[in-house]
Amino acid sequence: MAHRPEDLVELLPEAQRFLAREAAVGGPEERAGLVLVHDLAGDFDAARAGTLAGAHLLAGLPHEVIARFDADSLVDYRAHRPRMTFNSDRYEAFAAPEILLHAVEDDAGKQFLLLHGAEPDFAWERFVAAVAGLVERLGVTTVIALQAIPMPVPHTRPVTVTAHATRRQLIEQYPVYWGEMRIPGSVSALLELRLGEAGVDALGVAAHVPHYLAQATYPAASLTLLEHLEGLTGLHLPTETLREAAQTNRTEIDEQIAPSPENTAVVAALEQQYDAFTAAREGTDLLSGGEVPSAEEIGAEFERFLADQDRRRD
């Protein structure tokens, strides 16, 4: 069992160029200014939108693994049972969970880092400290989370988002709609909190996924996350394939809902709520701030989604 934060992560030889460059820095103004994006898959990844966004980046951009976390010490296998391959009369393969840090090159040749994999179940503080150590050693100056949460919104309207940050200036284009709330925690949230306490710029964008699609695949939310990531960082990211998938998925959802009067009525009611909110916020960019229901509705959707996650694990 790893007891020190640094024991939870193995830096690979591919990380050496980042370490060497940062070791030669003479002052804060000379830092590399790397962006670190993370999409750790967990309960705050409705429709696996963040995971799909990260996987899409890895599928479409040049990348290499520069660090590997000790998933065996961090992941509860009985809560998230890994898949195994059984063939006839023997076991052939074991798909172990992974938490990897990738160095990725965007379409313009600019490098950024992507922390991709399972959300740790154990040792949150040590994991966060290990990531913070990498932030310092690799020259990272901005950390961004990609998440998704279930909301009472319709799939027939643009995907909206909630933004949060350690400094208001990082997300000043995103309106604030609610005050203090108590919500279930996540590793991503704890990482943002601890980095902020250390003076590191950290922020996140959470896509609003229609609550009736929270357990499905919803590429429109993944596309929205990447669009906001581009806007916040200036990175040039491939989105065309994801855009096509979102259009195809929209058609499939419409076809599945159409035969049921009950389902179409639910969507129509959500459309009315969404449009009423839009009209009330005339002049507000919803794609920046997001459609925000009441605190009671938010809490109810969280509880339903997390309870369903627990039932699936059982």
QUIMOTA-V853590 format. One line per field, one symbol per residue. ss: DSSP state (a for helix, b for strand, c for the rest). phi: phi as a letter, one per 20 degrees, with the letter a starting at -180 (. if undefined). A space follows every 10 residues. Layout:
BEGIN
ss->???
phi->???
END
This chain:
BEGIN
ss->ccccaaaabb bcaaaaaaaa aaaccccaaa cccbbbbbcc bcccbaaaaa aaaaaaaaaa ccbbbbbbbc aaaacccccc cccbbbbccb bbbbccccbb bbbbbccccc bbbbbbbbcc cccaaaaaaa aaaaaaaacb bbbbbbbbbb bccccccccc bbbbbccaaa accccccccc ccccccaaaa aaaaaaaccc bbbbbbbbbb aaacccccaa aaaaaaaaaa aaacccccca aaaaaaaaaa aaaaaaaacc aaaaaaaaaa aaaaaaaaaa cccccaaaac ccccaaaaaa aaaaaaaaaa aaac
phi->.fddgffecd eegfefffff fffefeagfe ffmfeddccg fafdcgllff fffffffffd cfbbedbcef ffeddeffec ffecddcmcb edbceffccc ddecdffdne ebdcecqfff edlgffffff ffffgffenf dcccedcbcf bfcefecgfd bddbafcgff cffdfddcef bdcgebffff fffffffene fcbbcdfeeg gfdfdddcff ffffgfffff fednfddfcf ffffffffff fffgffegfd gfffffffff ffffffffff dgneeffeen fcffffffff fgffffffff ffff
END
